[in-house]
Amino acid sequence: MKIAAILLSIVLFFEGVYCFLAFTKIEPIKNLREAFISTAHETNEHAWLADYFLPKFMTEEDYNRKRFLSEKQAEHNSVRPTATESADTTEPDVTESTEPTEPDVNAAEEAFYKLFWEISRTSFEEYLRDHPEALNNGWDGIYINEAGLNDSGTSIYTQQGEQVLAIDVPNKLLLVRVSGTGYLGVLAIGKDPAQLRCEASAGIGYYGQTLGEIVNGSGGVIGMTASGFYDPDGNGSGGIIAGYAMCEGKPYGYHYGDTGYKRIELATDNHFYICNSNTETTPDTTDAVEFSPALIIDGELMVGGFYDWNGINPRAAIGQSEYGEILMLIIEGRQVGRSIGTDTETCAKILMKHKGYTAMNLDGGTSAVMYYHGEYVTRCSNRAIDSRLLPNAWVYGNYE
């Protein structure tokens, strides 16, 4: 009887805890519960965790909320310049004060700081004192790479307070570490938007390739995930695109017809524009990917608030700054002790710190990885692999 009483007490205790967590209206716990539901629903293979353990009306509220948010997204699209206008970009200001210099002597140095306006000049000068060899090939040939998974990064920092992982002047690339409560990731900033394209895998329509294979096969320098793909039970081959994509002028797949899905288009003017997925691509589009939600449109934050796509997951996002720079963001996730993941609002705000003007959320989860100069610089959420098989990828560098 004593054993039965103890067991009954344990059962009643856990039932009480469950009822409290599942039904309480205490704001912090309610918010965590909503985040749990959203996180589960954003991962197809784990949606049952919410649907099975929580009341149906709660999970339906999450679906209804997503439907409402998608309808709101459908109301916003990029404003394209007219035939007589151009998508003008403003040169960034170097905010740190500098001493007057002889232009003939230090023109290359000043050009470097103008191009990489994010870099803290003080921290970079200190780095050069410790590593004078970084200038062996001149300011135009600086190549510093400490972005690998086994590297610890540099002692250089951005003015936004981020650790610099790589400075690649020949390719006009900057990689920085982004981090916050529960998440870790990499932001790559490409200064030349003409070097970006969406590259299809060799077997698109039939099978996918790893991100490294797509980047290397295209001769690119850096790449990240692009389209989602048909993935039954998490065992998809990566060959069949979900939605529509355009890779270097060639279309693939079919447009998402659901309200709220968006398409990010790279045009011949080397600018990104975001529109509804159920519209036709414009004639000047060269590359495009469909997903949701849009993060930033024409400088306006499109996500925000606790109930707004608040699932904590590995994330991928691509965008462009008001200066025309390409912003490629990967947030690692599902790795206890390293990075759990984050929500879409956090991704958008990271990009806005870098003057993000246009940006969209891409296929995250296990697909969210980044590859640079022959190695992966972010960890896949599935530690058994470096990359899933993907139908295509956004690739930057060595584009002719």
C-alpha positions in Angstrom: 0.0 0.0 0.0 2.9 2.3 0.8 4.4 1.7 -2.6 1.1 2.2 -4.4 0.6 5.5 -2.4 4.0 6.7 -3.4 3.4 5.8 -7.1 0.0 7.5 -7.0 1.5 10.6 -5.5 4.2 10.8 -8.1 1.6 10.4 -10.9 -0.6 13.1 -9.3 2.4 15.4 -8.9 3.3 15.1 -12.6 -0.3 15.5 -13.6 -0.5 18.6 -11.5 2.7 20.0 -13.1 1.4 19.2 -16.6 -1.9 20.9 -16.0 -0.1 23.9 -14.6 2.3 24.2 -17.5 -0.4 23.5 -20.1 -3.1 25.8 -18.9 -1.6 28.5 -16.7 -2.0 32.1 -17.9 1.1 33.3 -16.1 2.8 35.3 -18.9 6.4 34.0 -18.9 5.2 30.3 -18.8 2.4 31.0 -21.4 5.0 32.6 -23.7 7.3 29.6 -23.4 4.4 27.2 -24.1 3.5 29.2 -27.2 7.1 29.1 -28.4 7.2 25.3 -27.8 4.1 24.9 -30.0 5.5 27.1 -32.8 8.9 25.5 -32.7 7.4 22.0 -33.0 5.1 23.1 -35.9 8.0 24.6 -37.8 9.7 21.1 -37.9 7.5 18.7 -39.9 8.9 15.6 -38.2 8.4 17.0 -34.7 4.9 18.6 -35.0 3.5 15.7 -33.1 5.2 16.9 -29.9 2.8 19.8 -29.7 -0.3 18.1 -31.3 -0.1 15.0 -29.0 0.8 16.5 -25.7 -1.2 19.7 -25.7 -5.0 20.4 -26.1 -6.2 20.7 -29.7 -7.5 24.2 -29.2 -4.0 25.5 -28.3 -2.3 23.9 -31.4 -5.1 25.2 -33.6 -4.6 28.7 -32.2 -1.0 28.5 -33.5 -2.1 27.4 -36.9 -4.7 30.2 -37.0 -2.1 32.8 -35.9 0.3 31.7 -38.6 -2.6 32.0 -41.2 -3.4 35.6 -39.9 0.3 36.6 -40.1 0.6 35.1 -43.6 -2.3 37.3 -44.7 -0.6 40.3 -43.3 2.6 39.4 -45.2 0.7 39.3 -48.4 0.0 43.0 -48.1 3.6 44.0 -48.3 5.9 43.9 -51.4 9.0 45.7 -52.4 8.7 48.9 -54.4 10.7 48.5 -57.6 12.3 51.6 -59.3 10.6 52.8 -62.4 12.3 53.0 -65.8 13.5 56.5 -65.0 14.7 55.6 -61.5 17.5 53.4 -60.2 17.7 51.6 -56.9 20.2 54.1 -55.5 22.6 53.1 -52.7 24.4 55.4 -50.3 28.1 55.0 -49.6 28.6 54.0 -45.9 30.3 56.4 -43.6 33.4 55.3 -41.6 32.2 56.3 -38.2 35.6 56.1 -36.4 37.7 59.2 -36.5 40.9 59.0 -38.6 44.0 61.1 -38.7 44.8 63.1 -41.9 47.0 61.0 -44.2 48.8 61.5 -47.4 46.4 60.3 -50.1 49.1 58.9 -52.4 50.6 56.9 -49.5 47.5 55.6 -47.8 44.8 55.6 -50.5 44.6 51.8 -50.4 44.3 51.8 -46.6 41.5 54.3 -46.7 39.8 52.4 -49.5 39.9 49.3 -47.3 38.2 51.0 -44.3 35.6 52.6 -46.6 34.8 49.2 -48.1 34.7 47.4 -44.7 33.1 50.2 -42.9 31.9 47.8 -40.1 35.4 47.0 -38.9 36.6 48.7 -35.8 39.7 50.5 -36.9 41.3 50.4 -33.5 40.9 46.6 -33.2 42.2 46.1 -36.7 45.3 48.3 -36.1 46.0 46.3 -32.9 45.7 43.0 -34.9 48.1 44.3 -37.6 50.7 45.1 -34.9 50.6 41.5 -33.8 50.2 40.1 -37.3 52.2 42.4 -39.7 52.3 39.5 -42.3 48.6 40.3 -43.0 49.8 43.1 -45.2 52.4 41.1 -47.1 50.3 41.4 -50.2 49.2 45.0 -49.6 45.8 46.3 -48.5 44.2 45.0 -51.7 45.4 41.5 -51.0 44.4 41.1 -47.3 43.1 37.6 -46.6 42.5 36.6 -43.0 40.5 33.4 -42.4 39.8 32.1 -38.9 36.2 31.1 -39.7 36.6 27.3 -39.6 34.8 25.2 -37.0 38.1 24.4 -35.4 39.2 28.0 -35.4 38.6 30.5 -32.6 38.2 33.6 -34.8 40.3 36.8 -34.8 40.9 39.5 -32.3 39.3 42.0 -34.7 35.8 43.3 -33.9 33.1 45.2 -35.8 31.7 48.5 -34.6 28.5 46.5 -33.8 30.6 44.4 -31.3 30.8 41.2 -33.3 34.0 39.1 -33.6 35.4 39.1 -37.1 36.0 35.6 -38.5 37.4 36.4 -41.9 38.4 39.4 -44.0 38.7 38.5 -47.7 39.6 41.7 -49.7 40.1 40.0 -53.1 36.5 38.6 -52.9 35.1 41.6 -51.0 33.8 39.4 -48.2 33.5 39.8 -44.4 32.5 37.0 -42.0 31.5 37.8 -38.5 30.3 35.8 -35.5 26.8 36.6 -34.3 25.6 35.4 -30.9 23.0 35.9 -28.2 21.0 34.1 -25.6 20.8 30.5 -26.8 22.1 31.0 -30.3 25.3 31.1 -32.3 25.8 31.8 -36.0 27.7 33.4 -38.9 26.9 36.5 -40.9 28.7 36.8 -44.3 28.7 40.3 -45.9 29.4 40.3 -49.7 30.3 43.8 -50.9 29.8 43.1 -54.6 26.2 42.0 -55.3 27.1 41.2 -58.9 28.9 38.1 -57.5 25.7 36.5 -56.1 23.6 33.9 -57.9 21.4 30.9 -57.1 23.2 27.8 -58.3 21.2 24.6 -59.0 22.5 21.2 -57.9 23.8 18.9 -60.7 20.8 16.6 -60.3 18.1 19.1 -59.7 14.7 17.5 -60.3 16.1 14.1 -59.3 18.6 14.4 -56.5 20.4 17.1 -54.5 24.0 17.8 -53.6 25.6 18.9 -50.4 26.2 22.6 -50.1 30.0 22.1 -50.5 29.5 20.2 -53.7 27.2 22.9 -55.1 29.7 25.7 -54.2 32.7 23.9 -55.4 31.0 22.8 -58.6 30.1 26.4 -59.5 33.5 27.8 -58.6 32.1 30.0 -55.9 33.7 31.2 -52.7 30.9 31.0 -50.2 27.4 29.5 -50.2 24.3 28.9 -48.1 21.0 27.1 -48.3 18.4 28.5 -50.7 15.1 26.7 -51.6 13.1 24.2 -49.5 12.5 20.8 -51.0 10.0 17.9 -51.0 11.0 16.0 -47.8 8.7 13.2 -46.9 9.4 12.0 -43.3 12.7 13.8 -43.4 14.1 11.5 -46.0 14.0 13.6 -49.1 16.7 13.4 -51.7 16.9 17.2 -52.1 16.0 16.9 -55.8 12.5 18.3 -55.9 12.2 22.0 -55.1 9.3 23.2 -52.9 7.8 26.2 -54.5 9.5 28.0 -57.4 13.1 29.0 -58.0 15.1 30.6 -60.8 18.8 29.8 -61.1 20.8 32.0 -63.4 17.7 32.7 -65.5 16.4 29.1 -65.6 13.1 28.4 -63.8 12.4 25.3 -61.6 9.3 24.1 -59.8 5.9 25.7 -59.3 4.9 28.9 -57.5 3.6 28.6 -54.0 -0.1 29.4 -54.2 -0.7 29.8 -50.4 -1.3 33.3 -49.1 1.7 34.8 -47.4 4.5 32.9 -49.2 7.0 35.3 -50.6 9.6 35.3 -53.4 12.9 37.1 -53.2 14.1 38.1 -56.6 17.6 39.1 -57.7 17.3 41.5 -60.6 19.6 42.6 -63.4 20.3 45.8 -61.4 21.9 43.6 -58.7 19.2 44.4 -56.1 16.8 42.1 -54.2 13.1 42.6 -54.3 10.4 40.7 -52.4 6.9 40.0 -53.8 4.1 37.5 -53.3 4.9 34.0 -54.5 1.6 33.6 -56.4 2.7 36.3 -58.9 4.8 35.9 -62.0 8.5 36.8 -62.0 9.4 40.1 -63.5 11.3 40.0 -66.8 14.5 41.5 -65.2 14.7 38.7 -62.6 17.8 36.5 -62.9 17.6 34.4 -59.7 14.8 33.8 -57.2 13.7 31.6 -54.3 10.3 31.3 -52.6 9.7 30.8 -48.8 8.3 32.7 -45.9 8.2 35.0 -44.0 9.7 38.2 -45.4 11.9 39.7 -42.7 12.5 43.2 -44.0 10.9 45.0 -47.0 12.1 48.4 -48.1 13.8 48.9 -44.7 10.6 48.1 -42.7 10.7 45.2 -40.1 8.1 42.7 -41.2 8.2 40.4 -38.1 8.1 41.2 -34.5 6.2 40.5 -31.3 6.3 37.3 -29.3 3.6 35.5 -31.3 5.2 36.3 -34.6 7.0 33.2 -36.0 8.5 32.7 -32.6 9.7 29.2 -33.0 13.3 28.5 -31.7 15.0 26.7 -34.6 18.1 26.7 -36.8 17.7 29.6 -39.2 18.8 30.8 -42.6 18.1 34.2 -44.1 19.4 36.3 -47.0 19.1 39.9 -47.7 20.7 43.2 -48.8 21.8 46.3 -47.0 20.8 49.8 -48.0 24.4 50.0 -49.4 23.7 47.1 -51.7 25.8 44.6 -49.8 24.6 41.0 -49.7 23.8 39.7 -46.2 23.9 35.9 -45.7 22.9 34.7 -42.3 23.0 31.2 -40.7 22.0 30.5 -37.1 22.9 27.1 -35.8 20.4 25.1 -33.7 19.3 22.0 -31.8 22.8 21.7 -30.2 22.6 21.8 -26.4 25.6 23.6 -25.0 26.4 25.4 -28.3 23.3 26.8 -30.0 19.6 26.0 -29.6 18.5 28.4 -32.3 16.4 31.5 -32.5 13.3 33.2 -34.0 12.7 35.2 -37.1 12.6 38.5 -35.3 16.1 38.0 -33.9 17.4 37.2 -37.4 15.8 40.4 -38.8 17.3 42.5 -36.1 20.8 41.1 -36.7 20.5 42.1 -40.4 19.1 45.6 -39.5 22.2 46.2 -37.3 24.0 45.9 -40.7 21.6 48.4 -42.4 19.4 45.6 -43.8 16.9 46.9 -46.3 15.5 43.7 -47.9 15.6 40.2 -46.3 13.7 37.0 -46.3 13.7 33.9 -44.1 14.8 30.7 -46.0 14.6 27.0 -45.4 16.2 26.4 -42.0 16.4 23.4 -39.7 18.9 20.8 -40.9 19.3 22.6 -44.2 20.8 25.7 -42.5 24.5 25.6 -43.2 27.2 27.9 -44.6 30.3 26.9 -46.6 33.3 29.1 -47.2 36.7 28.5 -49.0 36.5 24.7 -48.9 35.1 24.2 -45.4 31.8 24.4 -43.4 31.8 27.4 -41.1 28.6 26.5 -39.3 27.5 23.2 -37.8 24.5 21.3 -39.2 21.8 20.5 -36.6 22.3 16.9 -37.5 25.8 16.3 -36.1 26.2 13.1 -38.2 26.4 15.1 -41.4 27.9 18.4 -42.6 25.1 19.2 -45.0 21.8 17.8 -46.2 21.4 17.2 -50.0 20.0 20.4 -51.4 18.3 21.3 -54.7 20.1 24.7 -55.0 22.1 27.2 -53.0 22.9 30.9 -52.9 26.5 31.2 -54.0 28.8 34.3 -54.0 32.1 34.9 -55.6 34.0 34.1 -58.9 30.9 34.8 -61.0 31.5 35.6 -64.6 
